[in-house]
Amino acid sequence: MNDIRRTILLVIFGFSLVMLWDQWQVHNGQKPTFLPGKPVATAPAAAPAPGSTALPGAAGVPGGTATVPTQAETAVGEKVTVSTDLFTAVFDGQGGTLSNLQLRKYDDQTNHNGLVDTVKRLIGQPVPPNEVKNVTLMEDGSPATRYVAQTGLLNPVDSGARFPNHLSLMTAKAGPRELADGQNSLEVSFESEPAGGLKYVKTYQFLRGDYSIHVKHQIVNVSDKAQDAQLYLQLVRHGTVAGGTMFGTNTFTGPAFYTDEKKFHKVAFTDITKNKADLPPPATNGWVAMVQHYFVSAWLLNAPDSLNLKREFRAADLGNNLYSAAMVLPLEPIAAGATKTIDSSLFAGPEEEKKLEALAPGLELVKDYGIFTIISKPLYWLLNQLHGLLGNWGWSIVALVVLLKAAFYWLNAKAYASMAKMKGINPKIMEMRARLKDKPQEMQQEMMRIYREEKVNPMGGCFPIVIQIPVFIALYWVLLSSVEMRHAPWIGWIHDLSAPDPWFILPVVMTLTSLFQTWLNPTPPDPMQAKLMWIMPLAFSVMFIFFPAGLVLYWITNNVLSIAQQWFINKRLGVLGK
């Protein structure tokens, strides 16, 4: 009975590793190995909602990023390139749209060919150097890659004239385009021609060390009568996402909304296409975001004068695999000759949990831990505290495992003691099985009698495995979702804890520790199961080659501490080597 249960647990554990490996492949932009996912289809565009307050569609914009003089006024329709300590940003003269955004502190993943490159090195073949590029968060390219931030004005009057929006041509005001040394802020302003009696001035302010781009919207009434207008803040992104497996456990990509009433709410691209998007009702708080792996962009209204403005939330399928998520702000009537100013922020950067918490309520929830949030969030908190003390994410993982083993010490001690007793009575079980091999019912009764007399719980040794599986998976999601692990070094050859070990050293060590731990465990009486116990660590080692180094480091540390505890208990009970 014990052998069957142990085999079932090993199969469950192995299946969990298969699922995790498939998800790691998916998040590295590759196809699942074991469980092919459904192809992502591009759905036809949904019909636009009627009414003049529908947001203007996304018009195609020619490619190219022309170099712009730094001190001259830019002609309409041209591109303005801005460089700061954190960003390389390109603005389009059409609507003053943020059309390209690169994150200068983050490099694109370059380890996709790590295994192939390592094999080439081992057999003496030349390996070309990896080209290092900054992460491109936004890009005004083809529909497969388009991702832009737009703003503009809407006329709530059905028959009214169109106000300046993200399709209107705007002129960039003269000024510096680079954040110089010693300078803490840089402003870039765009101004539209009057349309419908309103002129729209938009000013982007970049602050040193800040991923929040402050955006000031000035609506100037140049007509001779009061005007009603609505301001929209919109994110447009392509709908291409990594295809998940049949279990749907990949991190979320797409629009997300937040209000105090509805809390954090994700909206799938497919729901938008089917007109089934469950959007929050109008509120005087909240934000809209586009979420993806590691990075997020979000329109926030966190300035004192705009904090409690009423806002409506919208999402639309623009066709051609493009989707929009927006906040629309109905403004108070603007008197003739008056100017209405709205302050907002566009966060565009890494999903660093603590920094997101400080920006807006619920913004940290864009970091997707999946269904394991209840375990992953406290694990990340503890890991972050350890990193604050140790200053190295690798050693923080080691310290985290030590703390977890200490927390489960007495439970594990009882389990290992039960396993040690099982190892001690194993010769008696083997002899009994050989003697009663033709009498299965009598064999089962005799086995239960031996367990009762020796006071051995056949399930006692299974508890450590049961406990470790959810923690293992939760830590996997922490390592997968935490941008802090991205390119985080440990020691020597480990330069990226979120990527596989390029020299396979950690997977080999993990395999050796797993085999040694198998030797410490009681040998199953059934010869086939005994062979399976030795084959399983070798089979797992193949998948661990492709697992992130941080996860393998966690498992090695856990194995070493488990071996030390089990060795001590076996030696104390006199069953070591039996």
C-alpha positions in Angstrom: 0.0 0.0 0.0 2.8 2.4 0.9 4.6 1.7 -2.4 1.5 2.5 -4.4 0.9 5.8 -2.5 4.6 6.7 -2.9 4.4 6.0 -6.7 1.2 8.1 -7.0 2.9 11.0 -5.2 6.0 10.7 -7.5 3.7 10.7 -10.6 1.9 13.8 -9.3 5.2 15.5 -8.6 6.5 14.5 -12.0 3.4 15.8 -13.7 3.8 19.1 -11.8 7.3 19.5 -13.2 6.0 18.8 -16.7 3.4 21.5 -16.3 6.0 24.0 -15.0 8.5 23.2 -17.7 5.8 23.8 -20.4 4.9 27.1 -18.8 8.6 28.1 -18.7 8.8 27.4 -22.4 5.7 29.5 -23.1 7.0 32.5 -21.2 10.3 32.3 -23.1 8.3 32.7 -26.3 8.6 29.0 -27.3 6.0 26.3 -27.9 5.1 23.9 -25.0 7.1 20.7 -25.2 4.7 18.2 -23.6 1.2 19.7 -23.7 0.7 21.8 -26.9 -1.5 24.8 -26.3 -4.3 26.0 -28.5 -3.2 28.4 -31.3 -4.1 32.0 -30.7 -6.5 33.1 -33.3 -6.9 36.7 -34.5 -10.6 37.4 -34.1 -12.5 39.8 -36.5 -13.1 43.3 -35.2 -16.2 44.0 -33.2 -18.5 46.7 -34.4 -17.8 50.0 -32.8 -20.3 51.3 -30.3 -22.7 54.0 -31.6 -22.5 57.6 -30.5 -20.1 60.4 -31.1 -18.2 59.8 -27.8 -16.7 56.6 -29.2 -12.9 56.9 -29.2 -11.3 57.6 -32.6 -9.8 54.5 -34.2 -6.1 53.8 -34.4 -5.0 55.2 -37.7 -1.9 53.7 -39.3 1.2 55.8 -39.0 4.3 55.5 -41.3 7.3 53.8 -39.7 10.6 55.5 -39.1 12.2 57.5 -36.3 13.6 60.6 -37.9 16.3 62.5 -35.9 14.9 65.7 -34.6 17.0 68.8 -33.9 17.1 69.4 -30.2 16.6 73.2 -30.2 14.3 73.8 -33.1 10.6 73.8 -33.4 9.5 70.5 -35.0 7.2 70.4 -38.0 3.9 68.7 -37.6 3.8 64.9 -38.2 7.5 64.4 -37.5 9.0 62.3 -34.7 10.5 63.7 -31.5 13.1 61.5 -29.8 13.8 62.0 -26.1 16.5 60.4 -24.1 16.6 60.2 -20.3 18.4 58.0 -17.7 15.6 55.4 -17.9 13.9 55.9 -21.3 14.5 56.4 -25.0 11.1 57.7 -26.1 9.8 58.6 -29.5 6.7 60.9 -29.8 4.7 61.2 -33.0 3.5 64.6 -34.2 0.2 63.0 -34.9 -1.6 63.4 -31.6 1.6 63.8 -29.6 1.4 60.0 -29.1 4.1 58.1 -27.3 4.8 55.7 -30.1 8.1 54.0 -29.0 9.5 53.5 -25.6 12.7 51.6 -24.7 13.7 50.9 -21.1 17.4 51.7 -20.9 18.0 49.8 -17.6 16.6 46.5 -19.0 18.1 44.4 -21.7 16.2 42.0 -23.8 16.5 38.3 -22.8 19.5 36.9 -24.7 19.5 33.4 -23.2 17.0 31.7 -25.6 19.9 29.9 -27.3 21.8 29.2 -24.1 21.7 25.4 -24.5 22.6 25.4 -28.1 25.5 27.9 -27.5 26.8 25.7 -24.6 26.8 22.6 -26.8 28.6 24.5 -29.5 31.3 25.6 -27.0 31.7 22.0 -25.8 32.3 20.7 -29.3 34.6 23.6 -30.2 32.3 25.4 -32.6 32.3 29.3 -32.6 29.5 31.0 -30.9 28.6 34.6 -32.1 28.2 37.1 -29.3 24.7 38.0 -28.2 23.4 41.3 -29.4 22.4 43.4 -26.4 19.3 45.5 -26.9 17.1 47.5 -24.5 13.6 46.2 -23.8 11.2 47.8 -26.2 8.0 48.3 -24.2 6.1 50.4 -26.8 6.4 50.3 -30.5 4.4 51.9 -33.4 5.1 49.0 -35.8 3.0 46.4 -37.5 -0.3 45.2 -35.9 1.6 42.3 -34.5 3.9 44.6 -32.4 2.0 47.9 -32.1 1.7 49.3 -28.6 1.2 53.0 -28.0 -0.1 55.5 -25.4 -2.6 58.0 -26.7 -4.7 60.9 -25.4 -7.2 63.3 -26.8 -10.6 65.1 -26.5 -14.1 63.9 -27.2 -17.1 66.0 -28.0 -20.1 64.7 -26.0 -22.6 66.5 -28.3 -23.7 64.1 -31.0 -23.8 66.7 -33.8 -20.8 68.6 -32.5 -17.5 69.3 -34.2 -14.6 67.0 -33.6 -12.1 68.2 -30.9 -8.3 67.6 -31.1 -7.5 63.9 -30.5 -4.7 61.4 -31.1 -5.3 61.6 -34.9 -4.8 65.4 -34.9 -1.5 66.9 -36.0 0.4 68.6 -33.2 3.5 70.7 -33.1 6.3 70.1 -30.6 7.5 73.2 -28.8 11.2 74.0 -29.0 13.3 72.7 -26.1 16.0 70.2 -25.0 15.4 66.5 -25.9 18.0 64.9 -23.6 18.1 64.8 -19.8 21.6 66.2 -19.2 23.9 65.3 -16.3 22.9 67.2 -13.2 19.4 67.8 -14.6 16.5 66.2 -12.7 13.6 66.9 -15.1 12.9 67.3 -18.8 9.7 68.5 -20.5 8.4 68.0 -24.0 5.2 69.8 -25.0 2.9 69.4 -28.0 0.2 71.9 -29.1 -2.6 71.3 -31.6 -4.4 73.7 -33.8 -7.9 74.8 -32.6 -10.6 72.3 -33.6 -14.2 72.7 -32.6 -13.3 75.8 -30.6 -10.7 74.0 -28.4 -6.9 73.9 -28.5 -5.1 71.0 -26.8 -1.7 71.3 -25.2 0.0 68.2 -23.8 3.2 68.3 -21.8 5.3 65.2 -20.9 7.6 65.6 -17.9 10.3 63.1 -17.3 11.9 62.9 -13.8 15.3 61.3 -13.2 15.0 57.8 -11.7 11.2 57.8 -12.1 9.3 55.4 -14.4 6.2 57.6 -14.0 5.9 60.1 -16.9 3.9 63.1 -15.7 1.5 64.3 -18.4 -0.2 67.7 -18.1 -3.3 68.2 -20.3 -4.3 71.8 -21.0 -7.6 72.4 -22.8 -7.9 75.9 -24.0 -11.3 77.3 -25.1 -10.5 79.7 -28.0 -14.2 80.1 -28.9 -16.7 82.7 -27.7 -18.9 80.2 -25.8 -18.6 77.6 -23.1 -17.6 74.2 -24.2 -18.2 70.7 -22.9 -15.5 68.2 -23.5 -14.2 64.8 -22.4 -10.5 63.8 -22.0 -9.5 60.3 -22.7 -6.3 58.5 -21.7 -5.8 55.4 -23.8 -3.5 52.5 -24.3 -3.5 50.6 -27.6 -1.8 47.2 -27.8 -1.6 44.3 -30.2 -3.5 41.2 -29.1 -0.8 38.7 -29.6 -0.1 36.8 -26.5 1.9 33.7 -25.7 -0.2 30.6 -26.2 -0.8 28.8 -22.9 -1.2 25.1 -22.2 -4.5 23.3 -21.6 -4.2 24.3 -17.9 -4.2 28.1 -18.6 -1.6 28.9 -15.9 0.5 31.4 -17.9 0.7 34.9 -16.6 -1.9 37.4 -17.8 -1.3 39.7 -20.8 -3.9 42.3 -21.6 -5.9 45.2 -20.1 -6.5 45.6 -16.4 -8.8 48.0 -14.5 -9.0 49.0 -10.9 -11.6 50.9 -8.8 -12.2 50.9 -5.1 -15.6 49.2 -5.8 -14.6 46.5 -8.3 -11.0 46.2 -7.2 -8.4 44.7 -9.6 -10.0 43.3 -12.7 -8.4 41.8 -15.7 -10.1 41.7 -19.1 -9.1 39.2 -21.7 -8.6 40.3 -25.3 -11.1 37.5 -26.4 -13.8 38.9 -24.0 -13.4 42.4 -25.7 -13.8 40.9 -29.1 -17.0 39.0 -28.0 -18.4 42.2 -26.3 -18.2 40.4 -23.0 -15.8 42.7 -21.3 -16.8 43.1 -17.7 -15.7 46.7 -17.2 -16.0 48.7 -13.9 -18.8 51.2 -13.6 -18.0 54.9 -13.6 -16.2 55.9 -10.5 -14.2 58.8 -8.9 -11.1 56.6 -8.5 -9.2 54.0 -10.4 -6.8 53.4 -13.2 -6.3 51.5 -16.5 -3.3 49.4 -17.5 -1.9 47.1 -20.1 -0.2 44.1 -18.4 2.4 41.8 -19.7 5.2 39.6 -18.3 7.6 41.7 -16.2 6.4 45.1 -17.4 3.3 47.3 -17.3 2.0 50.6 -18.6 -0.8 52.4 -16.7 -2.6 55.7 -16.9 -3.0 57.1 -13.3 -4.8 60.1 -11.9 -2.9 60.5 -8.6 -2.3 64.3 -8.6 -4.3 66.2 -5.9 -6.4 68.2 -8.5 -7.4 65.1 -10.5 -7.5 62.4 -7.8 -11.3 62.4 -7.4 -12.3 63.2 -11.0 -15.1 61.1 -12.4 -13.9 58.6 -14.9 -15.5 56.0 -17.2 -13.7 52.8 -18.4 -13.8 51.5 -21.9 -12.2 48.7 -23.9 -12.6 48.1 -27.6 -11.5 45.8 -30.4 -10.1 48.2 -33.0 -9.6 45.4 -35.6 -6.5 44.1 -37.2 -5.4 42.5 -33.9 -5.4 45.8 -32.0 -7.2 46.5 -28.7 -7.6 49.6 -26.6 -8.2 50.2 -22.9 -9.1 53.7 -21.8 -10.3 56.1 -19.1 -12.7 58.8 -20.2 -13.0 61.9 -18.0 -16.1 64.1 -18.4 -15.0 67.6 -17.7 -16.9 70.6 -16.3 -17.9 73.2 -18.9 -14.9 75.3 -20.0 -15.8 79.0 -20.2 -14.9 81.1 -23.2 -11.2 82.0 -23.1 -10.6 79.8 -20.1 -8.1 76.9 -19.8 -8.8 73.6 -18.0 -5.8 71.7 -16.7 -5.7 68.0 -15.8 -2.6 66.3 -14.4 -2.0 62.6 -15.0 0.8 60.1 -14.9 1.8 57.4 -17.3 3.7 54.6 -15.6 5.7 52.6 -18.0 8.2 50.2 -16.5 9.0 47.1 -14.5 6.5 45.4 -12.2 8.4 46.2 -9.0 5.8 45.4 -6.3 6.8 47.8 -3.6 7.2 50.8 -6.0 3.8 50.0 -7.6 2.1 49.9 -4.2 3.3 53.5 -3.5 1.9 54.8 -6.8 -1.7 53.9 -6.7 -4.1 51.5 -4.8 -4.0 48.0 -6.2 -1.4 48.7 -8.8 0.9 46.1 -7.4 -1.7 43.5 -8.4 -0.6 43.7 -12.0 2.2 41.4 -11.0 0.5 38.1 -11.7 1.1 35.2 -9.4 -1.7 33.1 -10.8 -3.7 30.9 -8.5 -0.7 30.6 -6.1 -0.9 34.2 -4.9 -1.8 33.2 -1.4 1.6 31.4 -1.1 3.6 33.4 -3.6 3.0 36.9 -2.1 4.3 36.1 1.4 7.2 34.1 -0.2 8.2 37.2 -2.2 7.8 39.5 0.8 10.2 37.2 2.8 12.6 36.9 -0.1 12.6 40.7 -0.6 13.4 41.2 3.1 16.3 38.7 2.9 17.6 40.5 -0.2 17.6 43.8 1.8 19.9 42.1 4.3 22.1 40.1 1.9 22.1 42.2 -1.2 22.1 39.1 -3.5 19.0 37.3 -4.8 20.8 34.0 -5.1 21.9 34.0 -1.4 18.4 35.3 -0.5 16.9 32.1 -2.1 19.3 30.0 -0.1 18.4 31.8 3.1 14.7 31.5 2.3 15.0 27.7 2.0 16.8 27.6 5.4 14.0 29.5 7.0 11.3 27.3 5.4 13.2 24.1 6.5 13.4 25.5 10.0 9.6 26.3 10.0 8.9 22.7 9.0 11.6 21.1 11.0 9.6 19.1 13.5 7.1 18.0 10.9 9.9 16.8 8.7 11.7 15.2 11.6 8.6 13.0 12.3 8.4 12.2 8.6 12.0 11.3 8.3 11.9 9.2 11.5 9.0 7.3 10.0 11.0 6.8 6.8 14.0 5.6 8.9 11.8 3.1 10.7 10.6 1.9 7.3 14.1 1.5 6.2 14.9 -0.5 9.4 12.1 -3.0 8.9 12.6 -3.2 5.1 14.6 -6.6 5.3 11.7 -8.1 7.3 9.2 -6.8 4.7 11.3 -8.2 1.8 11.5 -11.6 3.5 7.8 -11.7 4.1 7.0 -10.8 0.5 9.2 -13.6 -0.8 7.6 -16.0 1.6 4.0 -15.1 0.8 4.3 -14.0 -2.8 1.6 -16.5 -3.9 -0.8 -15.4 -1.2 -1.5 -11.7 -1.8 -4.3 -11.4 0.8 -2.3 -13.0 3.5 0.7 -10.9 2.5 -1.3 -7.7 2.9 -2.5 -8.7 6.4 1.0 -9.7 7.5 2.4 -6.4 6.2 -0.2 -4.5 8.2 0.6 -6.6 11.3 4.3 -5.7 11.0 3.5 -2.0 10.7 1.3 -2.1 13.8 4.0 -4.0 15.9 6.8 -1.7 14.7 4.6 1.4 15.1 5.4 2.6 11.6 3.1 4.9 9.6 3.5 3.9 5.9 2.3 7.4 4.9 4.6 9.2 7.3 7.4 9.7 4.8 5.1 11.3 2.2 4.3 14.5 4.1 7.5 16.3 3.1 6.7 15.7 -0.6 3.1 16.9 -0.2 4.2 20.1 1.6 7.0 20.9 -0.8 5.0 20.7 -4.0 2.8 23.8 -3.4 5.8 25.8 -2.1 7.9 24.6 -5.0 5.3 25.8 -7.5 4.6 29.1 -5.6 8.4 29.9 -5.6 8.5 29.1 -9.3 5.8 31.8 -9.9 7.8 34.2 -7.7 10.9 33.6 -9.8 8.8 33.7 -13.0 6.9 36.9 -12.3 9.5 39.0 -10.4 11.4 41.3 -12.6 14.0 41.6 -9.9 15.2 38.1 -10.8 15.7 39.1 -14.4 19.4 39.2 -15.1 20.1 39.0 -11.4 23.5 37.3 -10.8 24.4 34.9 -8.0 28.0 33.7 -8.2 30.6 32.9 -10.8 28.9 31.6 -14.0 25.4 32.3 -12.9 24.6 35.8 -14.3 20.8 35.4 -14.5 18.7 33.6 -11.9 15.7 33.7 -14.2 17.5 31.8 -17.0 18.8 28.2 -17.1 22.3 27.4 -15.9 24.4 27.8 -19.1 26.9 25.2 -18.0 24.4 22.7 -16.4 26.4 22.7 -13.2 23.4 23.3 -10.9 21.2 20.6 -12.6 24.0 18.1 -12.2 24.4 18.9 -8.5 20.7 18.7 -8.1 20.6 15.3 -9.7 23.4 14.0 -7.5 21.7 15.3 -4.3 18.4 13.7 -5.4 20.1 10.3 -6.1 21.8 10.5 -2.6 18.4 11.2 -1.0 16.9 8.2 -2.8 19.7 6.1 -1.3 18.7 7.3 2.2 15.1 6.5 1.7 13.6 3.0 2.3 13.9 0.7 -0.8 10.5 -0.3 -2.1 10.0 -4.1 -1.9 8.8 -4.3 -5.4 11.8 -4.4 -7.8 10.1 -2.4 -10.5 9.2 0.4 -8.1 12.8 0.3 -6.7 14.1 0.9 -10.2 11.6 3.7 -10.7 12.8 5.4 -7.5 16.3 5.7 -9.1 15.1 6.6 -12.6 12.8 9.4 -11.5 15.7 11.8 -10.3 17.5 11.2 -13.6 14.3 11.9 -15.6 13.7 15.1 -13.6 17.2 16.2 -14.2 16.6 16.6 -17.9 13.8 19.1 -17.2 15.9 20.9 -14.6 18.4 21.7 -17.3 15.9 24.1 -18.7 14.5 25.5 -15.4 15.6 28.9 -14.1 18.8 28.7 -12.1 17.1 30.3 -9.1 14.6 27.5 -9.0 17.3 24.8 -9.3 19.3 26.6 -6.6 16.2 26.5 -4.3 15.8 22.7 -4.9 19.5 22.0 -4.3 19.5 23.8 -1.0 16.3 22.0 0.0 17.9 18.7 -0.9 21.1 19.3 1.0 19.2 20.4 4.1 16.9 17.4 3.8 19.8 15.0 3.4 21.5 16.4 6.5 18.4 16.0 8.6 17.6 12.6 7.3 21.2 11.4 7.7 21.2 12.5 11.3 17.9 10.7 12.0 18.9 7.5 10.2 22.2 7.4 12.1 20.5 8.0 15.4 18.1 5.1 14.8 20.9 2.9 13.5 19.5 2.3 10.0 22.1 4.2 8.0 23.3 2.1 5.1 20.7 -0.6 5.5 
